[in-house]
Amino acid sequence: LHADFGENPEYGIPFNVVPGNQPKVPITWTAYGDESDPGPYPIPSNAKQEPAGDAHVLVLDSGACKLYELYHARKTGSGWSADSGAIFDLRSNALRPDTWTSADAAGLPILPGLVRYEEVAAGAVNHAIRFTADDAQDGWIYPATHPVGSDDPSLPPMGLRVRMKADYDISRLTGQARIIAVAMKKYGMILADNGSPWFFTGATDSRWNDEELNQLKEIPGSAFEAVYTGDIHKR
């Protein structure tokens, strides 16, 4: 395992919370506009953005209870451009259309899968955690809706749920690592994108404790088992 976040603010994915009256700005799509939800999006001009890599922008509209997410976002004039984007109504369990991406390869929302400092500080992470694999098969398991991979059926599909085995001993873990490992036993992790294998994602926050998080690097992939949550779908 590897926590793809920590004390260094260059790691992790930040998110923005805005009120319901946040002005909306236009979005220009540069790659996957036919699979993206049209703008405008309520993104502030000083929005926090993932500093490298996928350059995500995540905005939670607390008034409308909606989540707006962009992939490879760039500030352009009065608005933003992005390769893709999605809007999620957080009062609904509706999924993306089949074969549609989002700001994440699997068609999933990003924010709900992030490990956030506030929840760890409160003592429990009560949801599945987003993680990546270096390759995937061309298929998906709901709630994912979009495949990114090859024809190799031995590879995991997007949306695969894995869970830390019940008999895997985590008694040696302390602090933040222990709380995250407990969540991995109860809720598991969900495959959301291609990337470094067994990297799981958290929100950017300088209050993370790298010494505690680094304990998780001792846990091998063999400590997890795949959980059947539905059939694999193909294009």
Residue frames as a rotation matrix with the C-alpha (Angstrom) as fourth column:
LEU 1
0.574 0.819 0.000 0.00
0.819 -0.574 0.000 0.00
0.000 0.000 -1.000 0.00
HIS 2
-0.669 -0.743 0.030 1.03
0.742 -0.669 -0.034 3.59
0.045 0.000 0.999 -0.52
ALA 3
0.317 0.739 -0.595 -0.78
0.700 -0.605 -0.379 6.70
-0.640 -0.296 -0.709 0.70
ASP 4
-0.240 -0.366 0.899 -0.75
0.915 -0.395 0.083 9.10
0.325 0.842 0.430 -2.25
PHE 5
0.557 0.344 0.756 -1.02
0.010 -0.913 0.408 12.05
0.831 -0.220 -0.512 0.15
GLY 6
0.148 -0.532 -0.834 0.75
0.949 0.313 -0.031 13.30
0.278 -0.787 0.551 3.24
GLU 7
0.214 -0.120 -0.969 2.28
0.657 -0.716 0.234 16.28
-0.723 -0.687 -0.074 4.99
ASN 8
-0.808 -0.576 -0.120 3.63
0.260 -0.532 0.805 17.68
-0.528 0.620 0.580 1.72
PRO 9
0.035 0.912 -0.410 0.89
-0.172 -0.398 -0.901 19.80
-0.985 0.102 0.143 0.05
GLU 10
-0.435 -0.238 -0.869 2.17
-0.881 -0.087 0.465 18.69
-0.187 0.967 -0.172 -3.36
TYR 11
-0.949 0.108 -0.296 0.46
0.029 0.966 0.259 15.34
0.314 0.237 -0.919 -2.76
GLY 12
-0.546 0.829 -0.120 -3.19
0.551 0.248 -0.797 14.46
-0.631 -0.501 -0.592 -2.50
ILE 13
-0.527 0.492 0.693 -6.26
0.618 -0.337 0.710 15.97
0.583 0.803 -0.127 -4.15
PRO 14
-0.942 0.201 -0.269 -7.67
0.070 -0.665 -0.743 19.17
-0.328 -0.719 0.612 -2.60
PHE 15
-0.304 0.887 0.349 -11.34
0.883 0.125 0.451 20.05
0.357 0.445 -0.821 -2.71
ASN 16
-0.962 0.042 0.269 -13.31
-0.080 -0.988 -0.131 23.27
0.261 -0.148 0.954 -2.50
VAL 17
-0.316 0.907 -0.278 -16.59
0.937 0.253 -0.241 23.92
-0.148 -0.337 -0.930 -0.67
VAL 18
-0.962 0.036 0.272 -18.67
0.055 -0.945 0.321 26.81
0.269 0.324 0.907 -1.97
PRO 19
-0.576 0.815 -0.071 -22.08
-0.071 -0.137 -0.988 28.27
-0.815 -0.564 0.136 -0.98
GLY 20
-0.034 0.689 0.724 -25.18
0.778 0.473 -0.413 27.93
-0.627 0.550 -0.552 -3.10
ASN 21
0.874 0.390 -0.291 -24.79
0.167 -0.803 -0.573 31.46
-0.457 0.451 -0.766 -4.47
GLN 22
-0.166 -0.985 -0.040 -21.29
0.131 -0.062 0.989 30.87
-0.977 0.159 0.139 -5.85
PRO 23
0.369 0.293 -0.882 -21.22
-0.755 -0.459 -0.468 32.38
-0.542 0.839 0.051 -9.39
LYS 24
0.486 -0.149 0.861 -20.93
0.385 0.921 -0.058 29.80
-0.784 0.360 0.505 -12.16
VAL 25
-0.024 -0.613 -0.790 -18.37
-0.676 -0.572 0.465 30.09
-0.736 0.545 -0.401 -14.93
PRO 26
0.756 0.359 -0.548 -18.20
-0.655 0.417 -0.630 28.56
0.002 0.835 0.550 -18.42
ILE 27
0.101 -0.688 0.719 -16.32
-0.230 0.687 0.689 25.32
-0.968 -0.234 -0.089 -19.11
THR 28
0.412 -0.080 -0.908 -14.61
-0.911 -0.004 -0.413 24.49
0.029 0.997 -0.075 -22.41
TRP 29
0.690 -0.118 0.714 -14.07
-0.121 0.954 0.274 20.77
-0.714 -0.275 0.644 -23.07
THR 30
0.177 -0.766 -0.618 -10.79
-0.945 -0.307 0.109 19.77
-0.273 0.564 -0.779 -24.71
ALA 31
-0.835 -0.529 -0.151 -11.03
-0.550 0.801 0.236 15.96
-0.004 0.280 -0.960 -24.99
TYR 32
-0.855 0.493 -0.160 -14.14
0.491 0.870 0.054 14.14
0.166 -0.032 -0.986 -23.74
GLY 33
-0.855 0.518 -0.023 -16.83
-0.497 -0.832 -0.246 16.75
-0.146 -0.199 0.969 -24.09
ASP 34
-0.255 0.797 -0.548 -19.32
-0.586 0.323 0.743 14.22
0.769 0.511 0.385 -25.45
GLU 35
0.011 0.224 -0.974 -19.11
0.568 0.801 0.191 12.34
0.823 -0.555 -0.118 -22.12
SER 36
-0.863 -0.388 -0.325 -19.03
0.492 -0.490 -0.720 15.44
0.120 -0.781 0.613 -19.90
ASP 37
0.192 0.924 -0.330 -21.80
0.960 -0.246 -0.131 17.35
-0.202 -0.292 -0.935 -18.17
PRO 38
-0.001 -0.219 0.976 -22.07
0.642 -0.748 -0.168 20.84
0.767 0.626 0.141 -19.68
GLY 39
-0.807 -0.343 -0.480 -21.25
0.587 -0.550 -0.595 23.93
-0.060 -0.762 0.645 -17.68
PRO 40
0.088 -0.787 0.611 -21.34
-0.483 -0.570 -0.665 26.38
0.871 -0.237 -0.430 -16.17
TYR 41
0.207 -0.146 -0.967 -19.73
0.719 0.693 0.049 25.16
0.663 -0.706 0.249 -12.95
PRO 42
0.933 0.195 0.303 -19.51
-0.043 -0.774 0.631 27.11
0.358 -0.602 -0.714 -9.64
ILE 43
0.357 -0.894 -0.271 -15.71
0.913 0.395 -0.100 27.24
0.196 -0.212 0.957 -9.55
PRO 44
0.864 -0.082 -0.498 -14.11
0.147 -0.903 0.404 30.19
-0.482 -0.422 -0.768 -7.72
SER 45
0.825 -0.562 -0.061 -11.23
-0.312 -0.363 -0.878 31.98
0.471 0.743 -0.475 -9.41
ASN 46
-0.093 -0.885 0.455 -8.89
-0.951 -0.057 -0.304 30.94
0.295 -0.461 -0.837 -6.57
ALA 47
0.850 0.528 0.007 -9.99
-0.510 0.818 0.267 27.29
0.135 -0.230 0.964 -6.50
LYS 48
-0.034 -0.825 0.563 -7.54
-0.734 0.403 0.546 24.82
-0.678 -0.395 -0.620 -5.01
GLN 49
0.736 0.205 -0.645 -6.35
-0.652 0.473 -0.593 22.38
0.184 0.857 0.482 -7.67
GLU 50
0.820 -0.497 0.283 -4.38
0.368 0.837 0.405 19.17
-0.438 -0.228 0.869 -7.70
PRO 51
0.484 -0.638 -0.599 -0.85
-0.428 -0.770 0.474 20.55
-0.764 0.027 -0.645 -8.17
ALA 52
-0.557 -0.724 -0.407 0.40
-0.747 0.223 0.626 17.96
-0.363 0.653 -0.665 -10.65
GLY 53
-0.869 0.123 0.480 -0.55
0.201 0.973 0.113 14.94
-0.453 0.194 -0.870 -12.69
ASP 54
-0.430 0.787 0.442 -4.27
0.897 0.315 0.311 14.86
0.105 0.530 -0.842 -13.45
ALA 55
-0.987 -0.053 0.154 -4.83
0.047 -0.998 -0.046 18.48
0.156 -0.039 0.987 -12.36
HIS 56
-0.263 0.946 -0.190 -8.26
0.840 0.321 0.438 17.76
0.475 -0.044 -0.879 -10.87
VAL 57
-0.863 0.202 0.464 -10.54
-0.381 -0.862 -0.334 20.49
0.332 -0.465 0.821 -9.58
LEU 58
-0.461 0.718 -0.522 -13.25
0.740 0.635 0.221 19.38
0.490 -0.284 -0.824 -7.13
VAL 59
-0.860 0.258 0.441 -16.00
-0.381 -0.899 -0.217 21.74
0.341 -0.354 0.871 -5.99
LEU 60
-0.574 0.706 -0.415 -18.79
0.803 0.585 -0.115 20.88
0.161 -0.400 -0.902 -3.55
ASP 61
-0.557 0.533 0.638 -21.79
-0.262 -0.841 0.474 23.20
0.788 0.097 0.607 -3.77
SER 62
-0.960 0.106 -0.260 -23.06
0.280 0.404 -0.871 23.04
0.013 -0.909 -0.418 -0.18
GLY 63
-0.579 0.792 -0.195 -26.26
-0.619 -0.583 -0.526 24.90
-0.530 -0.184 0.828 -1.03
ALA 64
0.206 0.651 -0.730 -27.43
-0.965 0.259 -0.042 22.67
0.162 0.713 0.682 -3.88
CYS 65
0.264 -0.210 0.941 -25.71
-0.461 0.830 0.315 19.54
-0.847 -0.517 0.123 -2.51
LYS 66
0.999 0.002 0.042 -23.98
0.037 0.425 -0.904 18.96
-0.019 0.905 0.425 -5.84
LEU 67
0.256 -0.962 0.090 -20.44
0.143 0.130 0.981 17.92
-0.956 -0.239 0.171 -6.65
TYR 68
0.969 -0.047 -0.244 -18.61
-0.247 -0.301 -0.921 19.36
-0.031 0.952 -0.303 -9.67
GLU 69
0.350 -0.883 0.312 -15.36
0.086 0.362 0.928 17.73
-0.933 -0.298 0.203 -10.79
LEU 70
0.850 -0.172 -0.498 -12.90
-0.526 -0.319 -0.788 18.48
-0.023 0.932 -0.362 -13.62
TYR 71
0.567 -0.701 0.432 -10.00
0.517 0.712 0.476 16.49
-0.641 -0.046 0.766 -15.09
HIS 72
-0.365 -0.815 0.451 -6.89
0.922 -0.247 0.299 18.20
-0.132 0.525 0.841 -16.56
ALA 73
0.692 0.720 -0.058 -8.38
0.718 -0.694 -0.054 21.56
-0.079 -0.005 -0.997 -15.69
ARG 74
-0.558 -0.818 0.138 -6.84
0.829 -0.557 0.051 24.89
0.036 0.143 0.989 -16.69
LYS 75
0.108 0.547 -0.830 -7.92
0.476 -0.762 -0.440 28.43
-0.873 -0.348 -0.343 -15.85
THR 76
-0.622 -0.250 0.742 -8.81
0.783 -0.214 0.584 30.27
0.013 0.945 0.328 -19.07
GLY 77
-0.664 0.344 0.664 -10.02
0.019 -0.880 0.475 33.86
0.748 0.328 0.577 -19.00
SER 78
-0.318 0.646 0.694 -13.36
-0.898 -0.439 -0.002 34.07
0.303 -0.624 0.720 -17.21
GLY 79
0.751 0.652 0.103 -13.78
-0.656 0.722 0.218 30.31
0.067 -0.232 0.970 -17.01
TRP 80
-0.080 -0.738 0.670 -11.97
-0.567 0.586 0.579 26.99
-0.820 -0.333 -0.465 -17.17
SER 81
0.278 0.120 -0.953 -11.05
-0.844 0.504 -0.183 24.39
0.458 0.856 0.241 -19.77
ALA 82
-0.133 -0.277 0.952 -10.78
-0.722 0.685 0.098 20.68
-0.679 -0.674 -0.291 -18.97
ASP 83
-0.908 -0.205 -0.365 -10.46
-0.400 0.683 0.611 17.34
0.124 0.701 -0.703 -20.70
SER 84
-0.325 0.839 -0.437 -13.62
0.345 0.536 0.771 16.07
0.880 0.100 -0.464 -18.98
GLY 85
-0.887 0.078 0.455 -15.98
-0.431 -0.490 -0.758 16.82
0.164 -0.868 0.468 -16.14
ALA 86
-0.417 0.766 -0.489 -19.01
0.490 0.643 0.588 15.57
0.765 0.005 -0.644 -14.28
ILE 87
-0.499 0.404 0.767 -21.76
-0.744 -0.654 -0.139 16.81
0.445 -0.639 0.627 -11.99
PHE 88
-0.631 0.271 -0.727 -23.12
0.422 0.906 -0.029 14.57
0.651 -0.325 -0.686 -9.23
ASP 89
0.100 0.744 0.661 -26.33
-0.600 -0.485 0.636 15.23
0.794 -0.460 0.398 -7.33
LEU 90
-0.811 -0.581 -0.060 -25.41
-0.291 0.491 -0.821 14.02
0.507 -0.649 -0.567 -3.84
ARG 91
-0.363 0.772 0.521 -29.07
-0.763 0.074 -0.642 13.47
-0.534 -0.631 0.563 -2.96
SER 92
0.712 0.576 -0.402 -29.27
-0.699 0.524 -0.487 10.78
-0.070 0.627 0.776 -5.64
ASN 93
0.108 -0.660 0.743 -27.64
-0.173 0.724 0.668 7.40
-0.979 -0.201 -0.036 -6.28
ALA 94
0.952 0.302 -0.039 -27.88
-0.074 0.105 -0.992 7.86
-0.296 0.947 0.122 -10.06
LEU 95
0.114 -0.939 0.326 -24.84
0.504 0.337 0.795 6.65
-0.856 0.074 0.511 -12.00
ARG 96
-0.377 -0.328 -0.866 -23.16
-0.628 -0.597 0.499 8.05
-0.681 0.732 0.019 -15.09
PRO 97
0.716 0.572 -0.400 -24.44
-0.675 0.419 -0.608 6.63
-0.180 0.705 0.686 -18.39
ASP 98
0.635 -0.471 0.612 -22.77
0.337 0.882 0.329 3.37
-0.695 -0.003 0.719 -19.39
THR 99
0.295 -0.721 0.627 -19.37
0.948 0.140 -0.285 3.91
0.117 0.678 0.725 -21.11
TRP 100
0.695 -0.050 0.717 -19.17
0.048 -0.992 -0.115 7.53
0.717 0.114 -0.687 -19.87
THR 101
-0.351 -0.846 -0.401 -16.14
0.723 0.027 -0.691 8.76
0.596 -0.532 0.602 -18.02
SER 102
0.845 0.457 -0.278 -16.16
0.532 -0.666 0.524 11.50
0.054 -0.590 -0.805 -15.37
ALA 103
0.635 -0.741 0.217 -13.22
-0.723 -0.669 -0.172 13.43
0.273 -0.048 -0.961 -13.94
ASP 104
-0.145 -0.616 0.774 -11.99
-0.693 0.622 0.365 9.95
-0.706 -0.484 -0.518 -13.01
ALA 105
-0.786 -0.271 -0.555 -11.31
-0.614 0.445 0.652 7.12
0.071 0.853 -0.516 -15.44
ALA 106
-0.923 0.385 0.005 -13.91
0.376 0.903 -0.206 4.81
-0.084 -0.189 -0.978 -13.92
GLY 107
-0.369 0.828 0.421 -16.76
0.158 -0.391 0.907 7.31
0.916 0.401 0.014 -14.25
LEU 108
0.160 0.361 -0.919 -16.91
0.943 0.220 0.251 7.61
0.292 -0.906 -0.305 -10.46
PRO 109
0.833 0.011 0.553 -16.96
-0.144 -0.961 0.235 10.76
0.534 -0.275 -0.799 -8.34
ILE 110
-0.089 -0.978 -0.189 -13.57
0.196 0.169 -0.966 11.44
0.977 -0.124 0.176 -6.75
LEU 111
-0.315 -0.107 0.943 -14.41
-0.694 -0.652 -0.305 13.30
0.647 -0.751 0.131 -3.54
PRO 112
0.658 0.643 0.391 -16.42
-0.724 0.399 0.562 10.51
0.205 -0.653 0.729 -1.84
GLY 113
0.852 -0.348 -0.391 -13.46
0.309 0.937 -0.161 8.12
0.422 0.017 0.906 -2.18
LEU 114
0.003 -0.893 0.449 -10.82
-0.155 -0.444 -0.882 10.41
0.988 -0.067 -0.140 -0.70
VAL 115
0.161 -0.082 -0.984 -9.48
0.950 0.284 0.131 9.84
0.269 -0.955 0.124 2.79
ARG 116
0.343 0.044 0.938 -9.95
0.047 -0.998 0.030 13.19
0.938 0.033 -0.345 4.53
TYR 117
-0.704 -0.710 0.005 -8.00
0.062 -0.069 -0.996 14.39
0.707 -0.701 0.093 7.55
GLU 118
-0.422 0.579 0.698 -11.15
-0.851 -0.518 -0.084 15.49
0.313 -0.629 0.711 9.38
GLU 119
0.636 0.723 -0.271 -12.70
-0.592 0.682 0.430 12.02
0.495 -0.113 0.861 9.34
VAL 120
0.123 -0.674 -0.729 -9.48
0.383 0.710 -0.591 10.31
0.915 -0.207 0.345 10.43
ALA 121
-0.784 -0.416 0.462 -9.11
-0.191 -0.546 -0.816 12.87
0.591 -0.727 0.349 13.23
ALA 122
-0.040 0.870 0.492 -12.68
-0.966 -0.160 0.204 12.06
0.256 -0.467 0.846 14.29
GLY 123
-0.344 -0.272 0.899 -11.72
-0.712 0.699 -0.061 8.39
-0.612 -0.661 -0.435 14.54
ALA 124
-0.110 0.345 0.932 -13.37
0.343 0.893 -0.290 6.64
-0.933 0.288 -0.217 11.58
VAL 125
-0.750 -0.023 -0.661 -13.44
-0.611 -0.357 0.706 6.56
-0.253 0.934 0.254 7.79
ASN 126
-0.258 0.784 0.564 -16.95
-0.088 0.563 -0.822 5.37
-0.962 -0.262 -0.076 6.91
HIS 127
0.755 0.476 -0.452 -16.66
-0.492 -0.044 -0.869 4.71
-0.434 0.878 0.201 3.19
ALA 128
0.650 -0.539 0.537 -14.70
0.702 0.696 -0.151 2.84
-0.292 0.475 0.830 0.54
ILE 129
0.287 -0.692 -0.662 -11.40
-0.126 -0.713 0.690 4.40
-0.950 -0.114 -0.292 -0.48
ARG 130
0.944 0.030 -0.329 -10.29
-0.324 -0.104 -0.940 5.28
-0.063 0.994 -0.088 -4.02
PHE 131
0.158 -0.949 0.274 -7.22
-0.150 0.252 0.956 3.43
-0.976 -0.192 -0.102 -5.31
THR 132
0.518 -0.082 -0.852 -5.31
-0.845 -0.205 -0.494 2.88
-0.135 0.975 -0.175 -8.56
ALA 133
0.507 -0.400 0.764 -3.73
0.254 0.916 0.311 -0.02
-0.824 0.036 0.566 -10.43
ASP 134
-0.386 -0.772 -0.504 -1.03
-0.288 -0.419 0.861 0.10
-0.876 0.478 -0.060 -13.07
ASP 135
-0.890 0.190 -0.415 -3.24
-0.387 0.169 0.907 -1.65
0.243 0.967 -0.076 -15.64
ALA 136
-0.344 0.858 0.381 -6.83
-0.443 0.210 -0.872 -2.77
-0.828 -0.469 0.308 -15.98
GLN 137
-0.707 0.203 0.677 -9.06
0.607 0.665 0.435 -4.81
-0.362 0.719 -0.593 -18.22
ASP 138
-0.924 0.377 0.070 -11.54
-0.233 -0.697 0.678 -3.31
0.305 0.610 0.732 -20.68
GLY 139
-0.150 0.905 -0.398 -14.59
0.522 0.414 0.746 -3.55
0.840 -0.096 -0.535 -18.44
TRP 140
-0.680 -0.032 0.733 -16.34
-0.493 -0.719 -0.490 -2.08
0.543 -0.694 0.473 -15.42
ILE 141
-0.444 0.579 -0.683 -18.36
0.796 0.605 -0.005 -3.09
0.411 -0.546 -0.730 -12.37
TYR 142
0.261 0.613 0.745 -21.07
0.085 -0.784 0.615 -0.74
0.961 -0.097 -0.257 -11.11
PRO 143
0.602 0.649 -0.464 -20.98
0.426 -0.754 -0.501 1.89
-0.675 0.104 -0.730 -9.70
ALA 144
-0.535 -0.751 -0.387 -18.14
-0.096 -0.401 0.911 2.45
-0.839 0.525 0.143 -12.20
THR 145
0.592 0.804 0.055 -19.39
0.037 0.041 -0.998 3.08
-0.805 0.593 -0.005 -15.74
HIS 146
0.812 -0.357 -0.461 -16.27
-0.580 -0.402 -0.709 3.47
0.067 0.843 -0.534 -17.87
PRO 147
0.818 -0.544 0.186 -13.47
0.484 0.826 0.289 1.05
-0.311 -0.146 0.939 -18.83
VAL 148
0.645 -0.730 -0.227 -9.80
-0.759 -0.580 -0.295 1.92
0.084 0.363 -0.928 -19.22
GLY 149
0.048 -0.666 0.744 -7.62
-0.536 0.612 0.582 -1.02
-0.843 -0.426 -0.328 -20.10
SER 150
-0.650 -0.430 -0.627 -6.80
-0.760 0.370 0.534 -3.94
0.002 0.824 -0.567 -22.34
ASP 151
0.253 0.765 -0.592 -8.49
-0.743 0.545 0.388 -7.18
0.620 0.341 0.706 -23.37
ASP 152
-0.635 -0.600 -0.486 -6.60
-0.145 0.711 -0.688 -9.15
0.758 -0.366 -0.539 -20.70
PRO 153
0.400 0.916 -0.006 -9.28
-0.187 0.088 0.979 -10.74
0.897 -0.390 0.206 -18.45
SER 154
0.139 -0.405 -0.904 -6.72
0.855 0.510 -0.097 -11.44
0.500 -0.759 0.417 -15.71
LEU 155
-0.848 -0.458 0.268 -6.52
0.306 -0.835 -0.457 -7.71
0.433 -0.305 0.848 -14.98
PRO 156
-0.515 0.684 -0.518 -8.94
0.646 -0.089 -0.759 -5.91
-0.564 -0.725 -0.396 -12.63
PRO 157
-0.116 0.550 0.827 -11.85
0.817 -0.421 0.395 -3.95
0.565 0.722 -0.400 -14.09
MET 158
-0.793 -0.031 0.608 -12.70
-0.192 -0.935 -0.297 -0.41
0.578 -0.352 0.736 -13.10
GLY 159
0.130 0.873 0.470 -14.98
-0.816 -0.175 0.551 -0.43
0.563 -0.455 0.690 -10.07
LEU 160
0.071 -0.167 -0.983 -13.44
0.267 0.953 -0.143 -3.59
0.961 -0.253 0.113 -8.61
ARG 161
0.607 0.140 0.782 -13.92
-0.682 -0.413 0.604 -3.66
0.408 -0.900 -0.155 -4.84
VAL 162
-0.083 -0.652 -0.754 -11.15
0.246 0.719 -0.650 -5.12
0.966 -0.239 0.101 -2.71
ARG 163
0.747 0.361 0.559 -11.23
-0.459 -0.328 0.826 -5.50
0.481 -0.873 -0.080 1.06
MET 164
-0.384 -0.891 0.241 -8.51
-0.798 0.190 -0.572 -6.19
0.464 -0.412 -0.784 3.59
LYS 165
-0.161 0.300 -0.940 -8.86
0.091 0.953 0.288 -9.77
0.983 -0.039 -0.181 4.81
ALA 166
0.715 0.586 0.381 -10.55
-0.317 -0.214 0.924 -10.17
0.623 -0.781 0.032 8.17
ASP 167
0.895 -0.372 -0.245 -7.67
0.433 0.599 0.673 -12.21
-0.104 -0.709 0.698 9.58
TYR 168
0.146 -0.878 0.456 -4.95
0.553 -0.310 -0.774 -9.80
0.821 0.365 0.440 8.49
ASP 169
0.283 -0.106 -0.953 -3.30
0.952 -0.086 0.292 -8.53
-0.113 -0.991 0.077 11.68
ILE 170
0.187 -0.194 0.963 -3.28
0.354 -0.901 -0.250 -4.72
0.917 0.388 -0.099 12.00
SER 171
0.827 0.208 -0.523 -2.61
0.549 -0.093 0.831 -4.64
0.125 -0.974 -0.191 15.75
ARG 172
-0.088 -0.960 -0.267 0.87
0.945 -0.165 0.283 -3.22
-0.316 -0.227 0.921 15.18
LEU 173
-0.315 0.010 0.949 -0.49
0.644 -0.733 0.221 -0.15
0.697 0.681 0.225 13.38
THR 174
-0.315 0.169 -0.934 -0.92
0.815 -0.457 -0.358 3.10
-0.487 -0.874 0.007 15.27
GLY 175
-0.561 0.028 -0.827 -2.45
-0.022 -1.000 -0.018 6.52
-0.828 0.008 0.561 14.75
GLN 176
-0.010 0.564 -0.825 -3.75
-0.844 -0.447 -0.295 7.50
-0.536 0.694 0.481 11.34
ALA 177
-0.664 -0.313 -0.679 -2.59
-0.668 0.656 0.352 4.23
0.335 0.687 -0.645 9.77
ARG 178
-0.940 0.326 0.100 -4.70
0.210 0.784 -0.584 2.17
-0.268 -0.528 -0.806 12.16
ILE 179
-0.189 0.926 -0.327 -7.88
-0.194 -0.362 -0.912 4.15
-0.963 -0.109 0.248 11.45
ILE 180
-0.059 0.115 -0.992 -7.40
-0.984 -0.174 0.038 3.85
-0.168 0.978 0.124 7.68
ALA 181
-0.869 -0.321 -0.376 -6.69
-0.391 0.912 0.125 0.12
0.303 0.255 -0.918 7.90
VAL 182
-0.690 0.699 0.188 -9.89
0.160 0.400 -0.902 -0.43
-0.706 -0.593 -0.388 9.90
ALA 183
0.128 0.739 -0.662 -11.82
-0.627 -0.456 -0.631 1.26
-0.768 0.496 0.405 7.09
MET 184
-0.340 -0.335 -0.879 -10.12
-0.919 0.317 0.235 -0.97
0.200 0.887 -0.416 4.54
LYS 185
-0.997 0.040 0.059 -11.32
0.020 0.953 -0.301 -4.00
-0.068 -0.299 -0.952 6.50
LYS 186
-0.391 0.918 -0.059 -14.89
0.239 0.039 -0.970 -2.76
-0.889 -0.394 -0.235 6.75
TYR 187
0.548 0.666 -0.507 -15.50
-0.215 -0.474 -0.854 -0.85
-0.809 0.577 -0.116 3.50
GLY 188
0.266 -0.536 0.801 -12.51
0.790 0.598 0.138 -1.80
-0.553 0.596 0.582 1.36
MET 189
-0.427 -0.450 -0.785 -11.21
-0.195 -0.801 0.565 0.11
-0.883 0.395 0.254 -1.63
ILE 190
0.615 0.671 0.414 -12.62
0.354 0.234 -0.905 0.70
-0.705 0.703 -0.094 -5.09
LEU 191
-0.402 -0.823 0.401 -10.53
0.721 -0.014 0.693 0.82
-0.565 0.568 0.599 -8.29
ALA 192
0.527 0.665 -0.529 -11.02
0.336 -0.735 -0.589 4.25
-0.781 0.133 -0.610 -9.86
ASP 193
0.818 -0.311 -0.483 -8.14
-0.563 -0.605 -0.563 4.88
-0.117 0.733 -0.671 -12.26
ASN 194
0.674 -0.733 -0.094 -4.92
0.601 0.618 -0.507 3.63
0.430 0.285 0.857 -13.77
GLY 195
0.627 -0.534 0.567 -1.83
-0.626 -0.779 -0.042 4.73
0.464 -0.329 -0.822 -11.88
SER 196
-0.515 -0.856 0.051 0.77
-0.686 0.377 -0.622 3.43
0.513 -0.355 -0.781 -9.49
PRO 197
-0.070 0.539 -0.840 -0.32
0.106 0.841 0.531 0.04
0.992 -0.052 -0.115 -8.08
TRP 198
0.136 0.289 -0.948 -1.94
0.900 0.364 0.240 0.02
0.414 -0.886 -0.211 -4.64
PHE 199
-0.949 -0.297 0.109 -1.78
0.239 -0.900 -0.365 3.80
0.206 -0.320 0.925 -4.29
PHE 200
0.036 0.985 -0.171 -4.82
0.979 0.000 0.205 5.10
0.202 -0.174 -0.964 -2.44
THR 201
-0.421 -0.179 0.889 -5.89
0.443 -0.896 0.029 8.71
0.791 0.406 0.457 -2.46
GLY 202
-0.017 0.408 -0.913 -6.51
0.969 -0.218 -0.116 11.30
-0.247 -0.886 -0.392 0.21
ALA 203
0.845 0.350 0.405 -7.31
0.429 -0.895 -0.122 14.98
0.320 0.277 -0.906 0.39
THR 204
-0.139 -0.920 0.366 -4.42
0.436 -0.389 -0.812 17.43
0.889 0.047 0.455 0.59
ASP 205
0.885 0.379 0.269 -3.81
-0.070 -0.464 0.883 18.50
0.460 -0.801 -0.384 4.18
SER 206
-0.010 -0.979 0.201 -0.59
-0.427 -0.178 -0.887 19.52
0.904 -0.094 -0.417 5.96
ARG 207
0.121 0.118 0.986 -1.88
-0.992 0.035 0.118 17.92
-0.021 -0.992 0.121 9.18
TRP 208
0.874 0.102 -0.476 -1.26
-0.186 0.974 -0.132 14.39
0.450 0.204 0.870 7.91
ASN 209
0.443 -0.736 0.511 1.44
-0.709 0.061 0.703 12.51
-0.549 -0.674 -0.495 9.81
ASP 210
0.369 -0.335 -0.867 3.83
-0.793 0.373 -0.481 10.85
0.485 0.865 -0.128 7.34
GLU 211
-0.699 -0.676 0.234 5.46
-0.692 0.557 -0.460 8.74
0.180 -0.483 -0.857 10.04
GLU 212
-0.315 0.677 0.665 2.10
-0.413 0.533 -0.738 7.18
-0.854 -0.508 0.112 10.88
LEU 213
0.630 0.621 -0.466 0.93
-0.661 0.116 -0.741 6.85
-0.406 0.775 0.484 7.26
ASN 214
-0.039 -0.750 -0.660 4.17
-0.934 0.262 -0.243 5.16
0.355 0.607 -0.711 6.22
GLN 215
-0.514 -0.077 0.855 3.29
-0.561 0.784 -0.267 2.16
-0.649 -0.617 -0.446 8.38
LEU 216
0.530 0.835 0.148 0.79
-0.379 0.389 -0.839 1.20
-0.758 0.389 0.523 5.67
LYS 217
0.291 -0.506 -0.812 3.65
-0.940 0.004 -0.340 0.62
0.175 0.863 -0.474 3.22
GLU 218
-0.704 -0.569 0.425 4.35
-0.662 0.742 -0.102 -2.64
-0.257 -0.354 -0.899 5.06
ILE 219
0.031 0.818 0.575 0.98
-0.247 0.564 -0.788 -4.07
-0.969 -0.117 0.219 3.95
PRO 220
-0.907 -0.418 0.054 1.20
-0.077 0.291 0.954 -6.17
-0.414 0.861 -0.296 0.75
GLY 221
-0.442 0.756 -0.483 -1.47
-0.864 -0.214 0.456 -6.52
0.241 0.619 0.748 -1.90
SER 222
-0.549 0.189 -0.814 -1.92
0.035 0.979 0.203 -10.12
0.835 0.083 -0.544 -0.79
ALA 223
-0.952 0.239 -0.191 -3.54
0.186 -0.044 -0.982 -8.77
-0.243 -0.970 -0.003 2.39
PHE 224
-0.400 0.832 -0.383 -6.62
-0.754 -0.537 -0.378 -7.97
-0.521 0.138 0.843 0.26
GLU 225
-0.670 0.311 0.674 -9.30
0.502 0.859 0.103 -10.08
-0.547 0.407 -0.731 -1.38
ALA 226
-0.904 0.428 0.005 -11.61
-0.242 -0.522 0.818 -9.21
0.352 0.738 0.575 -4.26
VAL 227
-0.618 0.780 0.102 -15.26
0.042 0.162 -0.986 -8.83
-0.785 -0.605 -0.132 -3.27
TYR 228
-0.733 0.440 0.519 -18.01
0.647 0.217 0.731 -9.74
0.209 0.871 -0.444 -5.72
THR 229
-0.554 0.564 -0.612 -20.31
0.082 -0.694 -0.715 -6.75
-0.828 -0.446 0.339 -6.10
GLY 230
0.554 0.765 -0.330 -21.68
-0.336 -0.158 -0.929 -7.44
-0.762 0.625 0.170 -9.58
ASP 231
0.557 -0.281 0.781 -20.83
0.710 0.649 -0.273 -8.68
-0.430 0.707 0.561 -13.04
ILE 232
-0.493 -0.757 -0.430 -18.18
0.215 -0.584 0.783 -7.14
-0.843 0.293 0.451 -15.29
HIS 233
0.674 0.739 0.009 -19.74
0.274 -0.239 -0.932 -5.06
-0.686 0.630 -0.363 -18.09
LYS 234
-0.466 -0.797 0.385 -18.23
0.660 -0.023 0.751 -4.47
-0.589 0.604 0.537 -21.51
ARG 235
-0.617 0.206 -0.760 -18.76
-0.490 -0.856 0.166 -1.89
-0.616 0.475 0.629 -24.22
